[in-house]
Amino acid sequence: MAVKTKRRLLSERSALSIVVPIATFAPEALEVVAPVPVVIQASQDGYLASFFDANLNAFGETQQQAYANLKDIIVAVFGRLGEEPKTKLGKEPLRQLKVLQRFIRRM
């Protein structure tokens, strides 16, 4: 396959993105208050899943792996930020926590 064709195919592939909402974090003890919008985009070596509002991203070799990795990151960040006193959080972590609290809560 010619180099130009490979570049064109990669360019077309990376231009595509899908939005997949997170509706559950089972088996974690978290309730989804509103579906978490996840944008999955192709990258050179796999896929990038992003929750833009909270500025959280994860990579995976497949779309499913990127999605699952992002769910793990959301659970970890939500747990870690929720354990800290709000007065000890910086501006961006506090913003992230507030965004996450609009979408999920502990059960």
NUBADREN-825866 format. One line per field, with one value per residue: residue in three letters; x, y, z of N, C-alpha, C, CB in turn; chain. Coordinates in nm, 4 decimals. Glycine has a CB too. Example, Ala and Ser with C-alpha at 12.3 -4.5 7.8 and 13.67 -1.06 7.14 Angstrom:
2
rest: [ALA:SER] .
nu: [1.3190:1.2850] .
nv: [-0.5690:-0.2250] .
nw: [0.7800:0.7080] .
cau: [1.2300:1.3670] .
cav: [-0.4500:-0.1060] .
caw: [0.7800:0.7140] .
cu: [1.3200:1.2900] .
cv: [-0.3300:0.0030] .
cw: [0.7800:0.7870] .
cbu: [1.1308:1.4084] .
cbv: [-0.4473:-0.0598] .
cbw: [0.9046:0.5725] .
kette: [A:A] .
***
This chain:
107
rest: [MET:ALA:VAL:LYS:THR:LYS:ARG:ARG:LEU:LEU:SER:GLU:ARG:SER:ALA:LEU:SER:ILE:VAL:VAL:PRO:ILE:ALA:THR:PHE:ALA:PRO:GLU:ALA:LEU:GLU:VAL:VAL:ALA:PRO:VAL:PRO:VAL:VAL:ILE:GLN:ALA:SER:GLN:ASP:GLY:TYR:LEU:ALA:SER:PHE:PHE:ASP:ALA:ASN:LEU:ASN:ALA:PHE:GLY:GLU:THR:GLN:GLN:GLN:ALA:TYR:ALA:ASN:LEU:LYS:ASP:ILE:ILE:VAL:ALA:VAL:PHE:GLY:ARG:LEU:GLY:GLU:GLU:PRO:LYS:THR:LYS:LEU:GLY:LYS:GLU:PRO:LEU:ARG:GLN:LEU:LYS:VAL:LEU:GLN:ARG:PHE:ILE:ARG:ARG:MET] .
nu: [0.0855:0.0597:0.2390:0.0987:-0.1657:-0.1855:-0.1515:-0.3777:-0.5854:-0.5330:-0.5751:-0.8491:-0.9547:-0.8809:-1.0339:-1.2843:-1.5223:-1.6948:-1.9724:-2.0266:-2.2327:-2.1747:-2.3528:-2.3521:-2.1493:-2.1087:-1.9267:-1.8916:-1.9777:-2.1303:-2.3615:-2.5096:-2.6037:-2.6567:-2.6140:-2.2774:-2.1028:-1.8944:-1.6379:-1.5015:-1.2145:-1.0181:-0.6685:-0.3189:-0.2058:-0.4146:-0.7022:-0.8574:-1.0333:-1.2464:-1.3654:-1.4647:-1.5679:-1.4743:-1.2098:-1.0727:-0.9041:-0.8376:-0.6433:-0.6576:-0.6089:-0.8247:-1.1592:-1.3334:-1.1560:-1.0385:-1.2638:-1.3334:-1.1000:-1.1179:-1.3475:-1.2446:-1.0539:-1.2194:-1.3623:-1.1489:-1.0447:-1.2698:-1.3073:-1.0612:-1.0529:-1.2865:-1.2217:-1.0483:-1.0256:-1.2189:-1.0992:-0.8342:-0.8016:-0.6849:-0.7606:-0.8271:-0.8583:-1.0764:-1.2702:-1.2937:-1.3983:-1.6480:-1.7704:-1.7765:-1.9476:-2.1890:-2.2606:-2.2204:-2.2653:-2.1999:-2.3339] .
nv: [-0.1177:0.2168:0.4965:0.7396:0.6497:0.5041:0.7141:0.8662:0.6887:0.6605:0.9237:0.9539:0.7621:0.8653:1.0899:1.0142:0.9829:0.8610:0.8860:0.7530:0.6837:0.6500:0.4401:0.2910:0.2012:-0.0427:-0.3118:-0.1240:0.0836:0.3064:0.5433:0.6368:0.9526:1.1131:1.0252:0.9700:1.1399:0.9987:1.0444:0.8712:0.8365:0.7504:0.6932:0.7124:0.4720:0.3278:0.3812:0.6712:0.7567:1.0016:1.2126:1.5026:1.7224:1.6809:1.6701:1.4238:1.1399:0.8364:0.5720:0.3015:-0.0159:-0.1008:0.0213:-0.0570:-0.1202:0.1294:0.2677:0.1168:0.1588:0.4349:0.4436:0.3192:0.5122:0.7321:0.6360:0.6040:0.8691:1.0089:0.8836:0.9407:1.2270:1.2764:1.1924:1.3780:1.6775:1.9531:2.2003:2.1482:2.0836:2.1813:2.4357:2.3175:2.0320:2.0590:2.1631:1.9459:1.7529:1.8692:1.8602:1.5799:1.5096:1.5986:1.4013:1.1485:0.9632:0.8415:0.5287] .
nw: [0.0000:-0.0842:0.0588:0.0678:0.0533:0.2932:0.4774:0.4145:0.4844:0.7608:0.8358:0.7731:0.9465:1.1997:1.2036:1.2628:1.5230:1.8109:2.0348:2.3437:2.6037:2.9578:3.1550:3.3813:3.6634:3.7675:3.9070:4.1056:4.3883:4.2949:4.1755:3.8727:3.8018:3.5867:3.2454:3.1558:2.9177:2.6830:2.4587:2.1945:2.0106:1.7277:1.7395:1.6530:1.7509:1.8585:2.0499:2.1935:2.4747:2.6042:2.8624:2.8389:2.9905:3.2505:3.2042:3.1666:3.0423:2.8591:2.7226:2.4866:2.3202:2.1769:2.1052:2.3096:2.5154:2.5663:2.6564:2.8869:3.0366:3.0793:3.2391:3.4688:3.5443:3.5980:3.8213:4.0027:4.0234:4.1147:4.3623:4.4921:4.4913:4.6325:4.8864:4.9862:5.1822:5.0779:5.0993:5.0656:4.8059:4.4861:4.2384:3.9815:4.0446:4.2246:4.0547:3.8798:4.0582:4.1203:3.8679:3.8253:4.0357:3.9394:3.7702:3.8877:4.1973:4.5294:4.6431] .
cau: [0.0000:0.1404:0.2457:-0.0121:-0.2894:-0.1823:-0.1755:-0.5172:-0.6675:-0.5129:-0.6412:-0.9941:-0.9850:-0.8685:-1.1361:-1.4076:-1.5363:-1.8273:-2.0057:-2.0850:-2.2569:-2.1579:-2.4800:-2.3299:-2.0127:-2.1122:-1.9787:-1.8603:-2.0933:-2.1558:-2.4856:-2.5027:-2.7117:-2.6798:-2.5180:-2.1484:-2.0712:-1.7564:-1.6038:-1.3940:-1.1536:-0.9027:-0.5386:-0.2231:-0.1772:-0.5318:-0.8182:-0.8570:-1.1659:-1.2383:-1.4779:-1.4096:-1.6088:-1.3900:-1.0709:-1.0195:-0.8812:-0.7723:-0.6041:-0.6721:-0.5821:-0.9551:-1.2566:-1.3841:-1.0515:-1.0266:-1.3849:-1.3183:-0.9917:-1.1689:-1.4350:-1.1568:-0.9952:-1.3252:-1.3866:-1.0324:-1.0364:-1.3840:-1.2774:-0.9481:-1.0917:-1.3906:-1.1627:-0.9725:-1.1041:-1.2290:-1.0065:-0.6998:-0.7982:-0.6550:-0.8709:-0.8674:-0.9187:-1.2072:-1.3605:-1.3184:-1.4885:-1.7822:-1.8233:-1.8072:-2.0643:-2.3105:-2.2881:-2.2192:-2.2605:-2.1848:-2.4612] .
cav: [0.0000:0.3375:0.5793:0.8369:0.5787:0.4767:0.8405:0.9044:0.5994:0.6994:1.0531:0.9287:0.6859:0.9504:1.1946:0.9566:0.9701:0.8187:0.9204:0.6391:0.7241:0.5535:0.4294:0.2192:0.1748:-0.1713:-0.3432:-0.0185:0.1373:0.4403:0.5579:0.7345:1.0502:1.1482:0.9514:1.0358:1.1342:0.9611:1.0537:0.7780:0.8728:0.6714:0.7596:0.6374:0.3379:0.2691:0.4688:0.7596:0.7837:1.1275:1.2793:1.6369:1.8130:1.6580:1.6671:1.2905:1.0662:0.7058:0.5102:0.1574:-0.0711:-0.1093:0.1168:-0.1120:-0.1089:0.2717:0.2981:0.0533:0.2280:0.5639:0.4176:0.2961:0.6404:0.8135:0.5810:0.6339:1.0137:1.0445:0.8350:1.0147:1.3660:1.2768:1.1674:1.4959:1.7953:2.0455:2.3119:2.1053:2.0623:2.2970:2.4849:2.2194:1.9135:2.0944:2.1726:1.8084:1.6898:1.9256:1.8033:1.4390:1.5008:1.6209:1.2808:1.0258:0.9773:0.7145:0.4658] .
caw: [0.0000:-0.0958:0.1791:0.0627:0.0846:0.4366:0.5467:0.3932:0.5658:0.8999:0.8529:0.7755:1.0682:1.3175:1.1982:1.3131:1.6678:1.8546:2.1731:2.4137:2.7429:3.0671:3.2262:3.5066:3.7066:3.8355:4.0393:4.2020:4.4614:4.2427:4.0999:3.7649:3.8135:3.4468:3.1634:3.1373:2.7744:2.6520:2.3169:2.1605:1.8837:1.6876:1.7403:1.5720:1.8028:1.9231:2.0691:2.3084:2.5304:2.6783:2.9281:2.8250:3.0973:3.3679:3.1583:3.1938:2.9186:2.8720:2.5966:2.4761:2.1872:2.1109:2.1588:2.4345:2.6166:2.6004:2.7336:3.0189:3.1072:3.1243:3.3533:3.5842:3.5823:3.6590:3.9555:4.0869:4.0476:4.1984:4.4972:4.5494:4.5166:4.7339:5.0173:5.0284:5.2219:4.9643:5.1205:5.0259:4.6614:4.4021:4.1548:3.8803:4.1063:4.2792:3.9397:3.8352:4.1542:4.1011:3.7430:3.8493:4.1245:3.8598:3.6937:3.9703:4.3438:4.6023:4.6809] .
cu: [0.0899:0.1332:0.1311:-0.1441:-0.2966:-0.2112:-0.3210:-0.6092:-0.6548:-0.5832:-0.7927:-1.0340:-0.9814:-0.9707:-1.2688:-1.4082:-1.6785:-1.8473:-2.0791:-2.1082:-2.2251:-2.2878:-2.4655:-2.1810:-2.0062:-1.9830:-1.9470:-1.9877:-2.1159:-2.2834:-2.4651:-2.6260:-2.7545:-2.5773:-2.3909:-2.1120:-1.9225:-1.7382:-1.4857:-1.3462:-1.0366:-0.7778:-0.4421:-0.2069:-0.2961:-0.6449:-0.8037:-1.0018:-1.1540:-1.3716:-1.4316:-1.4442:-1.5193:-1.2410:-1.0028:-1.0130:-0.8154:-0.7475:-0.6322:-0.6427:-0.7099:-1.0460:-1.3057:-1.2823:-1.0341:-1.1432:-1.3733:-1.2092:-1.0374:-1.2634:-1.3525:-1.0961:-1.0984:-1.3521:-1.2721:-1.0246:-1.1493:-1.3589:-1.1687:-0.9869:-1.1978:-1.3388:-1.0897:-1.0661:-1.1041:-1.1322:-0.8636:-0.6884:-0.7633:-0.7753:-0.9201:-0.9227:-1.0567:-1.3103:-1.3957:-1.4168:-1.6308:-1.8471:-1.8643:-1.9307:-2.1949:-2.3537:-2.2956:-2.2201:-2.2458:-2.3228:-2.4581] .
cv: [0.1238:0.4198:0.6793:0.7711:0.5480:0.6029:0.8832:0.8187:0.6334:0.8308:1.0356:0.8580:0.7768:1.0623:1.1437:0.9535:0.9263:0.8652:0.8017:0.6811:0.6113:0.5553:0.3579:0.2069:0.0426:-0.2467:-0.2375:0.0342:0.2836:0.4387:0.6649:0.8240:1.0959:1.0724:1.0339:1.0262:1.1076:0.9695:0.9615:0.8119:0.7808:0.7568:0.6713:0.4935:0.2705:0.3691:0.5497:0.7853:0.9057:1.1654:1.4240:1.7291:1.8014:1.6524:1.5351:1.2128:0.9328:0.6491:0.3606:0.1111:-0.0857:-0.0023:0.0706:-0.0977:0.0366:0.3135:0.2422:0.1218:0.3639:0.5461:0.3956:0.4268:0.7291:0.7666:0.6187:0.7826:1.0589:1.0023:0.9157:1.1580:1.3760:1.2551:1.2888:1.6055:1.8957:2.1620:2.2775:2.0818:2.1920:2.3314:2.3791:2.0909:1.9422:2.1052:2.0329:1.7382:1.7402:1.8721:1.6585:1.4223:1.5316:1.4948:1.1536:1.0609:0.8395:0.6611:0.4322] .
cw: [0.0000:0.0326:0.1819:0.1000:0.2334:0.5159:0.5347:0.4787:0.7137:0.9290:0.8606:0.9039:1.1903:1.3174:1.2546:1.4653:1.6976:1.9981:2.2330:2.5588:2.8409:3.1459:3.3605:3.5352:3.7829:3.8087:4.1454:4.2663:4.4239:4.1609:3.9934:3.7755:3.6745:3.3645:3.1396:2.9888:2.7498:2.5003:2.2922:2.0205:1.8548:1.6989:1.6628:1.6183:1.8696:1.9306:2.1970:2.3491:2.6200:2.7394:2.9396:2.9411:3.2204:3.3325:3.1951:3.0628:2.9494:2.7334:2.6023:2.3349:2.1068:2.1709:2.2958:2.5468:2.6599:2.6890:2.8759:3.1006:3.1585:3.2427:3.4802:3.6349:3.6508:3.8016:4.0494:4.1214:4.1387:4.3431:4.5652:4.5830:4.6252:4.8748:5.0733:5.0790:5.1057:4.9772:5.0778:4.8760:4.5899:4.3158:4.0548:3.9430:4.1664:4.1679:3.8893:3.9283:4.1356:3.9739:3.7658:3.9370:4.0526:3.7867:3.7776:4.1184:4.4058:4.6404:4.8288] .
cbu: [-0.0972:0.0943:0.3803:-0.0228:-0.2997:-0.0467:-0.0845:-0.5551:-0.6279:-0.3636:-0.6043:-1.0370:-0.8855:-0.7295:-1.1552:-1.4270:-1.5019:-1.8446:-2.0926:-1.9923:-2.4024:-2.0326:-2.5814:-2.3949:-1.9602:-2.2340:-1.9245:-1.7835:-2.0727:-2.0370:-2.6054:-2.4944:-2.6678:-2.6698:-2.5818:-2.0369:-2.1122:-1.7227:-1.5709:-1.4415:-1.1080:-0.9194:-0.4874:-0.0893:-0.0648:-0.4970:-0.9481:-0.7822:-1.2223:-1.1902:-1.5159:-1.4579:-1.7526:-1.4313:-0.9928:-1.1070:-0.7943:-0.8584:-0.4546:-0.8117:-0.5122:-1.0182:-1.3760:-1.4215:-0.9185:-1.0219:-1.5103:-1.2858:-0.8703:-1.2403:-1.5247:-1.0449:-0.9374:-1.4552:-1.4027:-0.9036:-1.0411:-1.5132:-1.2364:-0.8294:-1.1428:-1.4908:-1.0678:-0.8867:-1.0457:-1.3711:-1.0074:-0.6616:-0.9331:-0.5317:-0.8268:-0.7489:-0.8267:-1.1993:-1.2964:-1.1865:-1.4414:-1.7756:-1.7183:-1.6881:-2.0478:-2.2882:-2.1841:-2.0953:-2.3884:-2.0961:-2.4883] .
cbv: [-0.0001:0.4215:0.6527:0.8999:0.4490:0.4186:0.9498:0.8914:0.4534:0.7109:1.1484:0.8448:0.5693:1.0084:1.2439:0.8164:1.1040:0.6639:1.0517:0.5118:0.7684:0.5882:0.3564:0.0800:0.2903:-0.2541:-0.4746:0.0962:0.1237:0.4906:0.5943:0.6645:1.1714:1.3037:0.9122:0.9706:1.2650:0.8165:1.2015:0.6283:1.0195:0.6171:0.7859:0.7062:0.3452:0.2192:0.3867:0.8930:0.6599:1.2390:1.2136:1.6978:1.7857:1.5288:1.7849:1.2151:1.1481:0.6078:0.5366:0.1143:-0.2062:-0.2525:0.1336:-0.2582:-0.1651:0.3592:0.2398:-0.0965:0.2450:0.6364:0.2951:0.1974:0.7115:0.8068:0.4265:0.5899:1.0917:0.9791:0.6901:1.0144:1.4305:1.1727:1.0510:1.5489:1.8611:2.0983:2.3531:1.9790:2.0081:2.2702:2.6103:2.1858:1.8591:2.2264:2.2564:1.7293:1.7160:2.0787:1.8124:1.3694:1.5957:1.7334:1.2644:0.9386:1.0489:0.7332:0.3380] .
cbw: [0.1234:-0.2157:0.1867:-0.0777:0.0029:0.4774:0.4914:0.2447:0.5417:0.9319:0.7375:0.6537:1.0858:1.3257:1.0535:1.2572:1.7410:1.8427:2.1816:2.4046:2.7604:3.1595:3.1401:3.5018:3.7940:3.7904:4.0833:4.1341:4.6147:4.1575:4.1938:3.6242:3.8999:3.4225:3.0288:3.2283:2.7063:2.7057:2.2744:2.1696:1.8847:1.5437:1.8869:1.5742:1.9002:2.0627:2.0729:2.2770:2.6098:2.5876:3.0720:2.6978:3.1360:3.4366:3.2180:3.2992:2.8214:2.9569:2.5662:2.5179:2.1986:2.1268:2.0615:2.4163:2.5632:2.4722:2.6631:3.0033:3.0154:3.0096:3.3259:3.5473:3.4595:3.5748:3.9497:4.0164:3.9147:4.1449:4.4923:4.4527:4.3886:4.7023:5.0090:4.9122:5.3531:4.9518:5.2672:5.1001:4.6112:4.3140:4.0794:3.7904:4.2141:4.3574:3.8262:3.8282:4.2976:4.0958:3.6287:3.9139:4.2413:3.7593:3.5898:3.9375:4.3985:4.7301:4.5964] .
kette: [A:A:A:A:A:A:A:A:A:A:A:A:A:A:A:A:A:A:A:A:A:A:A:A:A:A:A:A:A:A:A:A:A:A:A:A:A:A:A:A:A:A:A:A:A:A:A:A:A:A:A:A:A:A:A:A:A:A:A:A:A:A:A:A:A:A:A:A:A:A:A:A:A:A:A:A:A:A:A:A:A:A:A:A:A:A:A:A:A:A:A:A:A:A:A:A:A:A:A:A:A:A:A:A:A:A:A] .
***
